């Protein structure tokens, strides 16, 4: 009764719904103007997570984790050095621009202090090795037995274990590597051929505001433009690049992807126009869709503030998915319109297809809603925003679409509507049925039984999580690598930073790692002030002098490695010329990175992983190694880093991803069960969804598409996207069964199949726009979704009807028995 009154109101006063649509649309658009985009990796984790909170607390102390480079080329190297010296002064004098600027390497300092910088444990092992070599080869080192007589009363040294020998060899290699790296180090950050010279600029503070970073880059560009390089040499040129520029590139890449994705709106409009064979269809479907999306984004802007790199693309997804609600409603309305007047047609539509639309909308919202419970914010925000947008879109269609339908009816003076593709298939398809179709259906059922286990095994065996996935853009053009040349032998960005209350604790941390480094192979290097200003210099110098005392030509020859021989000979030559040095002798550029910003007196220690390509497993091992080291030796610093964040992301996604997929399927099943109030129909409706998932797994394994923390969102929401196919098909099937249609499965396929196909194509178009994106993560999300949607379409319109035909055959047999 209430539904009839509601629809009658729309018939009498369609302008009320039209005005309401305009008001909600403009209000939503106005509110959504404040919605921002957060491209930082932190936005993919909950703000209350330990890794994010630690990073937020660390940033004011450690200064910027970003950097940019100013690379000079052209003219002689000496002229570029003069220009770099003057440019560095200008950069440091510019207000709120640079915390530090470096163009000189610390080569001179390291060359002068290199032996004192060898860690104490390494020196001790080298000394032990030399002393053992002397004892074992005394016929060469002590031919007259003088040392044996002097030490005759001493106990014989215990044998050396293989582990100790290996540690000694590693220490010799480490010392050799240090000497080699110093030989290779150039006095400036320049390429080997001297063509390029770079300045490393650390900004005053981190900013994840795109506008502020653009202002900073613009300030640097303006400074470079106004700087008179020609006064040093007319051929000198300069360009800035680095992590700040990459951050801007990433943001602009996403903007380009969104802009280039606007073609999907026109593609979807074209699909709707062709399917309904009328432009009027767009006037009935698009306004409610726009109202739902606009009001949804207005609400999201108030609830979220900004969107991460996954959730921002929902504008394309919801347009393609949300339009399905209107397509199903309009298709059924036009079918009813062939028999009844507008009021009766829309009442029947809202009583039948309206119910199916509510069920599919609830299933869709539930499927995306399961993502909202994830602790991975990339999924969680994607789910929350999708729930808001899809809920308001479905509500908008159910509440406002009647006004737009009745408006079009009155504008067209209730003239007959052209046949949609569903009408054409329904009218002509009844005569297409042949006995062969029943045989094909049986073969399809047999094929299902064969394909299902094959797909399951293929998916389980070959579909894996891509730990080496990088989310960057595939087409963003940065400054060519040749502009950097091979200027940097050091790693500019640490994997993690630890903050200690004072110098002594920080030094103890560095020293302890130097001793225990072999037990933590996933940590490559730990650098602190103690690395350039060791507190135990006197001990090291004493050890170096003892090593020098042990060295003699016959002993040196026991070492086959010529580089080791050179190191030992140089120690022998210089050990007694070494003296402790003061902190004032350490170049400011080497000191400053280890002191926390402000006057807190805290010190920073930089922790590096083993390097190499991006790998989530490596990040997890590094994070676990750092945590284990801190726990083993009871250090309690504040520590954080982007590698720690990445490990947190990968851990959450790999742990929760499979559970989210299962949870989504369970929720969708419960929605279907609540609709049909019976277990059997709910299982029947879910069967093509499960089969579509199996087909998807097979194709992912064939095309070697691995899962990552972007496309897992597509897989976790796929079931809710496609279940409406089988819901609408089965509802129509039951309706035809109730009226005694002899071939209900065939009739339901003719009536709903074209609509399901058109709706899947609109959703696929939306995800296809993501597939074509430059952003690797978004492109992978689109790829998985497109494959999944098409597989589930095949499952719903080909395999599902084949099984429904089996029910028709059983029903026919039952009728024959009764007859």
C-alpha positions in Angstrom: 0.0 0.0 0.0 2.7 2.4 1.0 4.7 1.6 -2.2 1.6 2.5 -4.4 1.2 5.8 -2.6 4.9 6.6 -2.9 4.9 5.9 -6.6 1.6 7.8 -7.1 3.2 10.9 -5.5 6.0 10.7 -8.0 3.5 10.5 -10.8 1.6 13.5 -9.7 4.6 15.6 -8.6 7.6 14.5 -10.6 9.2 18.0 -10.2 9.6 17.4 -6.5 12.0 14.5 -7.2 13.7 16.5 -9.9 14.3 19.5 -7.6 15.4 17.1 -4.8 17.9 15.5 -7.2 19.4 18.9 -8.2 19.6 20.1 -4.6 21.4 16.9 -3.3 23.7 16.9 -6.4 24.9 20.5 -6.0 25.2 20.2 -2.2 27.2 17.0 -2.6 29.5 18.5 -5.2 30.1 21.6 -3.1 31.0 19.6 0.0 33.2 17.2 -2.0 35.4 20.1 -3.2 37.3 19.8 0.1 38.1 16.2 -0.5 41.9 15.7 -0.7 44.3 13.0 -2.1 47.0 11.5 0.2 49.6 9.7 -1.9 51.9 8.9 1.0 52.4 5.3 2.0 51.4 6.1 5.5 47.8 6.6 4.3 47.6 2.9 3.6 47.9 2.1 7.4 45.7 3.1 10.3 46.9 6.3 11.9 46.9 4.6 15.4 49.2 1.8 14.2 52.5 1.7 16.0 54.6 2.1 12.8 52.7 5.2 11.7 52.7 6.8 15.2 56.4 6.2 15.5 57.1 7.7 12.1 54.9 10.7 13.0 56.9 11.2 16.2 60.2 10.6 14.4 59.7 13.1 11.6 60.1 16.3 13.7 63.3 14.9 15.3 64.9 13.4 12.2 63.9 16.2 9.8 63.0 15.3 6.3 63.1 11.8 5.0 62.8 13.2 1.5 65.6 14.8 -0.4 66.3 16.3 -3.8 69.4 16.5 -6.0 70.7 19.4 -8.0 72.8 18.0 -10.8 75.2 20.3 -12.7 76.8 19.4 -16.1 78.7 21.2 -18.8 82.0 23.0 -18.4 85.1 21.8 -16.5 84.7 20.1 -13.2 86.6 22.7 -11.3 84.2 25.4 -12.5 81.2 23.3 -11.6 82.7 22.8 -8.1 82.9 26.6 -7.7 79.3 27.0 -8.9 78.2 24.2 -6.5 79.9 26.0 -3.6 78.1 29.3 -4.3 74.8 27.5 -5.0 75.0 25.6 -1.7 75.3 28.9 0.2 72.3 30.3 -1.6 70.2 27.2 -0.8 71.1 27.3 2.8 70.4 31.1 3.0 67.0 30.7 1.4 64.3 30.9 4.2 62.9 27.5 5.3 64.4 25.6 2.4 67.3 23.4 3.2 68.6 21.8 6.4 71.8 20.7 4.7 73.5 20.8 1.3 76.3 18.5 0.3 78.4 18.4 -2.8 81.7 17.2 -1.3 82.1 13.7 -0.1 83.9 13.1 3.2 86.8 11.3 1.4 89.6 13.4 2.9 88.3 12.9 6.5 87.8 9.1 5.9 91.2 8.8 4.3 92.9 10.4 7.3 90.9 8.5 9.9 90.2 5.2 8.1 92.0 2.9 10.5 90.5 4.4 13.6 87.1 3.9 12.0 87.6 0.1 11.8 85.3 -1.3 14.5 87.0 -2.6 17.7 85.7 -6.2 17.3 87.1 -6.3 13.8 90.5 -5.1 15.0 90.5 -7.7 17.8 89.8 -10.5 15.4 92.5 -9.3 13.0 95.0 -9.2 15.9 93.9 -12.7 17.1 94.4 -14.0 13.5 97.9 -12.6 13.3 98.9 -14.0 16.7 97.6 -17.4 15.7 99.4 -17.3 12.4 102.6 -16.4 14.3 102.2 -19.4 16.6 101.2 -21.9 13.9 104.1 -20.8 11.6 106.8 -20.1 14.2 109.4 -21.7 12.0 109.2 -18.7 9.8 108.3 -16.0 12.3 110.5 -17.2 15.2 113.2 -19.5 13.7 115.4 -19.3 16.9 112.5 -20.0 19.3 113.0 -16.8 21.3 109.3 -16.1 21.5 108.5 -19.7 22.5 111.1 -19.5 25.4 109.6 -16.2 26.5 106.1 -17.6 26.5 106.9 -21.1 27.6 105.2 -20.7 30.9 102.0 -19.6 29.2 99.2 -22.1 28.4 98.8 -23.1 24.9 96.1 -21.2 23.1 92.9 -23.2 22.6 92.0 -24.3 19.0 90.0 -21.9 16.9 86.5 -23.0 15.9 85.4 -22.9 12.3 82.9 -20.2 13.3 85.7 -18.0 14.7 87.8 -18.6 11.6 84.8 -17.6 9.4 84.3 -14.5 11.5 87.9 -13.5 11.2 87.8 -13.9 7.4 84.6 -11.8 7.3 86.4 -9.1 9.4 89.4 -9.1 7.1 87.0 -8.8 4.1 85.2 -6.0 5.9 88.4 -4.0 6.4 89.4 -4.7 2.9 86.0 -3.5 1.6 86.3 -0.3 3.6 89.7 0.4 2.2 88.5 -0.3 -1.4 85.5 1.9 -1.0 87.7 4.7 0.2 89.9 4.3 -2.9 86.9 4.4 -5.1 85.3 7.4 -3.4 85.7 10.7 -5.2 86.1 14.0 -3.5 82.8 15.3 -4.9 79.5 13.7 -5.7 80.5 13.4 -9.3 80.4 10.7 -12.0 83.5 8.8 -12.9 84.0 10.7 -16.1 83.5 14.0 -14.2 80.6 15.1 -16.5 78.1 15.4 -13.7 78.3 16.9 -10.3 75.4 16.7 -7.8 74.3 18.5 -4.6 72.3 16.6 -2.1 69.7 18.9 -0.5 67.8 17.8 2.6 64.7 20.1 3.2 64.1 21.6 6.5 61.1 19.4 7.4 59.0 16.7 5.9 55.7 17.8 4.3 53.2 15.5 2.9 51.2 18.4 1.6 51.4 18.3 -2.2 50.9 22.1 -2.4 53.7 22.8 0.0 56.1 20.4 -1.8 55.2 22.1 -5.1 56.0 25.5 -3.5 59.3 24.1 -2.3 60.2 22.7 -5.8 59.1 26.0 -7.4 61.3 27.9 -5.0 64.3 25.7 -5.9 63.5 26.0 -9.6 63.3 29.8 -9.3 66.6 29.9 -7.4 68.3 27.8 -10.2 66.8 30.0 -12.9 68.1 33.2 -11.3 71.5 31.7 -10.3 74.2 33.0 -12.7 75.9 29.7 -13.7 77.4 31.5 -16.7 79.6 33.6 -14.3 81.4 30.3 -13.6 81.3 28.9 -17.1 78.9 29.6 -20.0 78.1 25.9 -20.6 77.1 24.9 -17.0 73.5 23.8 -16.7 71.5 22.5 -13.8 68.4 20.5 -13.0 66.7 19.4 -9.8 65.2 15.9 -9.2 64.8 13.4 -6.3 62.3 11.9 -3.9 60.2 15.1 -3.6 59.9 15.3 -7.4 58.9 11.6 -7.4 56.2 12.3 -4.8 54.8 15.1 -7.1 55.1 12.8 -10.1 53.1 10.1 -8.3 50.4 12.6 -7.4 50.2 14.0 -11.0 50.2 10.5 -12.4 47.1 9.7 -10.4 45.5 12.9 -11.5 46.3 12.0 -15.2 44.9 8.5 -14.7 41.6 10.0 -13.3 41.4 12.5 -16.1 42.2 10.0 -18.8 39.6 7.7 -17.2 36.8 10.1 -18.0 36.3 8.3 -21.3 34.7 5.5 -19.3 31.7 7.8 -18.6 31.1 8.2 -22.3 31.6 4.5 -22.9 29.1 3.6 -20.3 26.6 6.1 -21.6 27.1 4.6 -25.1 26.5 1.1 -23.7 23.3 2.1 -22.0 22.1 4.0 -25.1 22.8 1.0 -27.4 21.2 -1.5 -25.0 18.0 0.4 -24.5 18.2 1.8 -28.1 17.1 5.2 -26.9 18.9 8.3 -25.5 15.9 8.8 -23.2 17.3 5.9 -21.1 20.2 8.2 -20.1 17.8 10.8 -18.7 16.1 8.2 -16.6 19.3 6.5 -15.3 22.1 9.1 -15.1 20.5 11.8 -12.8 19.8 9.3 -9.9 23.3 8.0 -10.3 24.8 11.5 -10.2 22.7 12.3 -7.1 24.0 9.2 -5.3 27.6 9.7 -6.2 27.6 13.5 -5.5 25.9 13.2 -2.2 28.1 10.2 -1.4 31.3 12.1 -2.0 29.9 15.1 -0.1 29.5 12.8 2.9 32.8 11.1 2.4 34.6 14.5 2.4 33.2 15.1 5.9 34.0 11.6 7.2 37.4 11.0 5.6 38.9 14.3 4.7 41.2 12.7 2.1 41.4 9.6 0.0 44.4 7.2 -0.4 45.7 6.0 -3.7 43.3 3.0 -3.8 40.1 4.7 -2.7 40.4 7.7 -5.0 39.6 5.6 -8.1 36.2 4.6 -6.7 34.7 7.5 -8.7 35.2 5.4 -11.8 34.3 2.1 -10.2 31.0 3.3 -8.7 29.9 5.0 -11.9 30.3 1.7 -13.7 28.9 -0.5 -10.9 26.2 1.8 -9.6 24.6 2.3 -12.9 23.6 -1.4 -12.9 20.9 -0.6 -10.3 19.2 1.7 -12.8 19.7 -0.5 -15.8 18.0 -3.5 -14.2 15.1 -1.3 -13.0 14.6 0.4 -16.3 14.9 -2.8 -18.3 12.1 -4.4 -16.2 10.0 -1.3 -16.3 10.1 -1.1 -20.1 9.2 -4.8 -20.4 6.2 -4.2 -18.1 5.4 -1.0 -20.1 4.6 -3.2 -23.1 1.5 -4.5 -21.2 0.5 -1.8 -18.6 0.3 2.0 -18.1 3.2 3.8 -16.4 1.8 3.6 -12.9 1.1 -0.1 -13.0 4.4 -0.9 -14.8 6.5 0.9 -12.2 4.6 -0.7 -9.3 5.3 -4.1 -10.7 8.9 -3.2 -11.4 9.5 -1.9 -7.8 7.7 -4.9 -6.3 9.8 -7.5 -8.3 13.0 -6.1 -9.7 13.1 -3.6 -6.9 13.4 -6.4 -4.4 16.1 -8.0 -6.4 17.9 -4.6 -6.6 17.7 -4.2 -2.8 19.1 -7.7 -2.4 22.0 -7.1 -4.9 22.7 -3.7 -3.4 22.8 -5.1 0.2 25.1 -7.9 -1.1 27.3 -5.4 -2.9 27.5 -3.1 0.1 28.2 -6.1 2.4 31.0 -7.3 0.1 32.7 -4.0 0.1 31.8 -3.5 3.8 33.9 -6.5 4.7 36.9 -4.5 3.5 36.1 -1.8 6.0 37.0 -4.1 8.9 40.5 -4.6 7.6 43.4 -3.2 9.6 45.0 -2.3 6.3 43.8 1.2 5.7 44.2 0.8 1.9 41.4 -1.8 2.1 39.5 -0.3 5.0 39.0 3.2 3.4 38.2 1.6 0.0 35.5 -0.4 1.7 34.1 2.5 3.8 33.9 4.9 0.9 32.4 2.2 -1.4 29.7 1.4 1.2 28.8 5.1 1.4 28.7 5.7 -2.4 26.9 2.5 -3.3 24.4 2.8 -0.5 23.4 6.3 -1.5 23.4 5.4 -5.2 21.0 2.5 -4.6 18.8 4.6 -2.4 18.9 7.4 -5.0 17.7 5.0 -7.7 14.9 3.6 -5.5 13.7 6.9 -4.3 14.3 9.4 -7.1 14.3 7.3 -10.3 10.4 7.2 -10.5 10.3 11.0 -10.9 12.7 10.9 -13.9 10.9 8.0 -15.5 7.5 9.8 -15.2 9.1 13.0 -16.4 10.3 11.2 -19.6 6.9 9.6 -19.9 5.1 13.0 -19.8 7.6 14.6 -22.2 7.1 11.7 -24.6 3.3 11.8 -24.0 3.4 8.2 -23.0 4.2 7.0 -26.5 5.5 3.5 -27.0 9.1 2.8 -26.1 11.6 1.1 -28.5 12.4 -2.5 -27.8 15.6 -2.9 -25.7 18.0 -5.7 -26.4 16.2 -7.7 -23.7 12.9 -7.2 -25.4 14.4 -8.3 -28.7 15.9 -11.4 -27.2 12.7 -12.2 -25.3 10.5 -11.8 -28.4 12.6 -13.6 -30.8 14.5 -16.0 -28.6 11.5 -18.2 -27.7 11.6 -19.7 -31.2 15.4 -20.2 -31.1 15.2 -23.0 -28.6 16.2 -26.3 -30.2 16.7 -29.8 -28.7 20.4 -29.4 -29.3 20.5 -26.7 -26.7 19.5 -29.2 -24.0 22.4 -31.4 -25.2 24.8 -28.5 -25.1 23.5 -27.7 -21.6 24.4 -31.2 -20.4 27.9 -30.9 -21.9 28.3 -27.6 -20.1 27.3 -29.3 -16.8 29.9 -32.0 -17.5 32.5 -29.4 -18.4 31.8 -27.6 -15.1 32.6 -30.8 -13.1 35.9 -31.2 -15.0 36.9 -27.5 -15.1 36.1 -26.7 -11.4 38.8 -28.9 -9.8 41.3 -27.9 -12.6 40.8 -24.2 -11.9 41.0 -24.8 -8.1 44.3 -26.6 -8.4 45.7 -24.1 -10.9 44.8 -21.1 -8.7 46.1 -22.7 -5.5 49.3 -23.8 -7.2 50.3 -20.7 -9.2 48.5 -17.6 -7.8 50.8 -16.0 -5.3 51.3 -12.8 -3.5 53.8 -10.5 -5.3 56.2 -9.5 -2.5 58.4 -7.6 -5.1 55.5 -5.4 -6.3 56.3 -1.7 -6.7 53.4 0.7 -6.8 55.1 3.5 -8.8 54.1 4.8 -12.2 55.2 3.0 -15.3 55.3 6.1 -17.5 56.4 9.0 -15.3 59.5 10.5 -16.9 62.0 11.6 -14.3 65.3 13.2 -15.0 67.3 10.7 -17.1 69.6 8.5 -15.0 72.7 9.7 -16.9 72.2 13.1 -15.1 73.0 11.4 -11.9 75.6 9.3 -13.5 77.3 7.1 -10.9 77.8 10.0 -8.5 76.6 8.1 -5.4 78.2 5.1 -3.9 76.3 5.6 -0.6 72.7 5.0 0.0 70.9 8.3 0.5 67.8 7.0 2.4 68.0 4.7 5.4 65.5 1.8 5.9 64.8 2.9 9.5 65.9 5.6 11.9 66.3 5.2 15.7 66.3 8.0 18.2 68.3 7.7 21.4 68.2 9.9 24.5 71.9 10.5 24.5 75.3 10.0 22.9 76.4 7.1 25.1 73.3 4.9 24.4 73.5 5.6 20.7 77.2 4.7 20.6 76.5 1.5 22.6 73.8 0.6 20.1 76.3 1.0 17.2 79.1 -0.9 18.9 76.8 -3.7 19.9 75.7 -4.2 16.3 79.3 -4.2 15.1 79.9 -7.0 17.5 76.8 -9.0 16.7 76.3 -8.1 13.1 76.8 -11.7 11.9 73.8 -12.8 13.9 71.5 -10.3 12.1 72.2 -10.8 8.4 69.0 -8.9 7.4 70.5 -5.7 8.8 73.3 -4.6 6.5 74.6 -1.5 8.2 74.1 0.7 11.3 75.4 4.2 11.2 75.6 6.7 14.1 77.8 9.4 15.4 80.0 6.6 16.8 80.6 5.5 13.2 82.5 8.7 12.4 83.5 9.6 16.0 84.1 6.4 17.9 84.3 6.9 21.7 86.9 4.2 22.1 89.6 5.7 19.8 92.4 5.0 22.2 91.5 1.3 22.4 91.4 1.1 18.6 94.7 2.8 18.2 96.3 0.5 20.8 94.9 -2.5 18.9 96.3 -1.1 15.6 99.7 -0.7 17.2 99.6 -4.2 18.5 98.7 -5.4 15.0 101.6 -3.4 13.6 103.9 -5.1 16.1 102.8 -8.5 14.9 103.4 -7.8 11.3 106.5 -8.9 9.5 107.2 -9.9 5.8 107.1 -13.7 6.4 103.8 -13.4 8.2 102.3 -11.1 5.5 103.0 -13.8 2.9 100.6 -16.2 4.8 97.7 -14.1 3.5 97.0 -14.9 -0.1 94.8 -11.9 -0.8 96.9 -9.1 -2.0 94.5 -6.4 -0.9 94.7 -7.8 2.7 98.5 -7.7 2.5 98.3 -4.0 1.4 96.0 -3.2 4.3 98.2 -4.9 6.9 101.3 -3.2 5.5 99.6 0.2 5.6 98.6 -0.4 9.2 102.2 -1.3 10.1 103.4 1.9 8.4 100.9 4.3 10.0 99.8 2.8 13.3 102.2 4.8 15.5 101.3 8.0 13.7 97.6 7.8 14.8 96.2 9.9 17.6 92.6 10.4 18.9 90.7 13.3 17.3 88.0 15.6 18.7 84.5 16.1 17.5 85.5 19.5 16.1 87.6 17.6 13.5 84.6 15.8 12.2 83.1 17.7 9.2 79.8 19.4 10.1 78.1 17.6 7.1 79.0 14.2 8.8 77.9 15.3 12.3 74.6 17.0 11.6 72.6 14.0 10.3 73.1 12.3 13.7 71.8 15.0 15.9 68.0 15.3 16.3 66.4 18.6 15.4 65.9 21.1 18.2 67.9 21.2 21.4 66.8 17.9 22.9 70.3 16.4 22.8 68.9 13.2 21.2 70.9 11.3 18.7 69.9 9.5 15.5 71.1 6.2 14.3 70.5 5.1 10.7 69.7 1.4 10.0 70.0 0.0 6.5 68.6 -3.3 5.1 70.5 -5.4 2.6 69.4 -3.3 -0.3 68.3 -4.6 -3.7 64.9 -4.5 -5.4 61.7 -4.0 -3.5 60.7 -7.1 -1.8 58.0 -7.4 0.9 59.6 -10.5 2.4 62.9 -8.7 2.7 61.1 -5.8 4.4 59.5 -8.2 6.9 62.8 -9.9 7.7 64.4 -6.5 8.2 61.6 -5.3 10.5 61.8 -8.5 12.5 65.6 -8.4 12.7 65.5 -4.8 14.1 62.8 -5.7 16.6 64.7 -8.8 17.6 68.0 -6.9 18.0 66.4 -4.3 20.2 64.7 -7.0 22.3 67.9 -9.1 22.6 70.0 -6.2 24.0 67.2 -4.3 25.7 67.4 -1.1 23.7 64.2 1.0 23.7 64.6 3.8 21.2 61.9 5.4 19.1 62.4 3.9 15.7 60.5 4.0 12.4 61.1 4.0 8.7 59.5 3.4 5.3 60.8 -0.1 5.2 59.1 -0.8 8.6 55.9 0.7 7.1 56.2 -1.5 4.0 56.7 -4.6 6.2 53.6 -3.7 8.2 51.5 -3.3 5.0 52.6 -6.6 3.5 52.0 -8.4 6.8 48.5 -7.1 7.1 47.6 -7.8 3.5 49.0 -11.3 3.4 47.4 -12.2 6.7 44.0 -10.6 6.1 43.5 -10.9 2.4 42.4 -14.5 2.2 40.1 -14.0 5.2 38.5 -11.0 3.6 37.7 -13.0 0.5 36.2 -15.8 2.5 34.3 -13.2 4.7 33.0 -11.5 1.6 31.6 -14.8 0.2 30.0 -15.6 3.5 28.4 -12.2 3.8 27.0 -12.4 0.3 25.7 -15.9 1.0 23.9 -14.6 4.1 22.3 -11.8 2.1 21.1 -14.3 -0.5 19.8 -16.5 2.3 17.9 -13.6 3.9 16.3 -12.8 0.5 15.2 -16.3 -0.4 14.6 -17.5 3.2 15.9 -20.9 2.2 19.3 -22.6 2.1 18.9 -24.3 -1.3 18.2 -21.1 -3.4 21.0 -19.2 -1.6 23.4 -22.0 -2.6 22.1 -22.0 -6.1 22.6 -18.3 -6.5 26.1 -18.5 -5.0 27.3 -21.3 -7.3 28.0 -19.2 -10.4 29.9 -16.7 -8.2 32.2 -19.5 -6.9 32.6 -20.9 -10.4 33.5 -17.4 -11.6 36.2 -17.2 -8.9 37.6 -20.5 -10.0 37.8 -19.4 -13.6 39.5 -16.2 -12.4 42.1 -18.1 -10.6 42.8 -20.2 -13.7 43.3 -17.1 -15.9 45.4 -15.3 -13.3 47.7 -18.4 -13.2 47.8 -18.6 -17.0 48.7 -14.9 -17.4 51.0 -15.0 -14.4 49.2 -12.1 -12.6 50.2 -12.1 -9.0 48.3 -10.5 -6.1 49.5 -7.4 -4.3 48.1 -4.9 -1.8 46.2 -3.1 -4.5 44.5 -5.8 -6.6 43.6 -7.8 -3.5 40.9 -5.2 -3.0 39.4 -6.2 -6.4 39.5 -9.9 -5.5 38.0 -9.3 -2.0 35.0 -7.4 -3.5 34.5 -9.4 -6.7 31.8 -11.7 -5.3 29.6 -8.8 -4.3 30.1 -7.2 -7.7 28.8 -10.2 -9.6 26.3 -11.9 -7.4 23.6 -9.6 -8.7 23.9 -11.4 -12.0 22.7 -14.7 -10.5 20.2 -12.9 -8.2 18.4 -11.3 -11.0 18.5 -14.4 -13.2 17.2 -16.6 -10.4 14.5 -14.2 -9.4 13.2 -14.1 -13.0 13.6 -17.9 -13.3 11.4 -18.4 -10.2 8.9 -15.9 -11.6 8.6 -17.9 -14.9 8.4 -21.2 -13.0 5.5 -19.8 -10.9 3.5 -18.9 -14.1 4.2 -22.4 -15.5 6.7 -21.4 -18.3 7.9 -24.7 -19.8 11.4 -23.5 -20.3 11.9 -21.1 -17.4 15.8 -21.3 -17.6 15.8 -20.4 -21.3 13.3 -17.7 -20.8 15.1 -16.2 -17.8 18.3 -16.2 -19.8 16.6 -14.4 -22.7 15.0 -11.8 -20.4 17.9 -11.1 -18.1 21.0 -12.2 -19.9 21.3 -9.1 -22.1 20.8 -6.9 -19.1 23.3 -8.8 -17.1 25.8 -8.6 -20.0 25.2 -4.8 -20.4 25.6 -4.2 -16.7 28.8 -6.3 -16.6 30.2 -4.3 -19.6 29.5 -1.0 -17.7 31.4 -2.4 -14.7 34.1 -3.8 -16.9 34.5 -0.4 -18.6 35.1 1.3 -15.3 37.7 -1.2 -14.3 39.2 -1.1 -17.8 40.0 2.5 -17.2 41.9 1.5 -14.1 43.7 -1.3 -16.1 45.0 1.4 -18.5 46.3 3.6 -15.7 50.0 4.5 -15.4 50.0 3.7 -11.7 51.2 0.1 -11.5 49.0 -0.7 -8.4 45.8 0.7 -9.9 46.5 -1.0 -13.2 46.9 -4.4 -11.5 43.6 -3.8 -9.6 41.9 -3.1 -12.9 43.4 -6.2 -14.5 42.2 -8.6 -11.7 38.7 -6.9 -11.7 38.3 -7.1 -15.5 39.3 -10.8 -15.6 37.1 -11.6 -12.6 34.0 -9.7 -14.0 34.3 -11.4 -17.4 34.8 -14.8 -15.9 31.8 -14.4 -13.6 29.7 -13.1 -16.6 30.5 -16.3 -18.5 29.7 -18.3 -15.4 26.3 -16.5 -15.0 25.0 -16.4 -18.5 26.4 -19.7 -19.9 27.1 -22.2 -17.2 24.4 -21.1 -14.7 21.5 -21.4 -17.2 22.8 -24.9 -18.1 22.3 -26.0 -14.5 18.9 -24.3 -14.3 17.9 -26.3 -17.4 18.6 -29.4 -15.4 16.0 -28.2 -12.9 13.5 -27.6 -15.7 14.1 -31.2 -17.0 13.5 -32.6 -13.5 10.4 -30.4 -13.1 9.1 -31.7 -16.5 9.7 -35.4 -15.4 7.8 -34.7 -12.2 4.9 -33.3 -14.2 4.9 -36.3 -16.5 4.8 -38.7 -13.5 1.9 -36.7 -12.0 0.2 -36.7 -15.4 
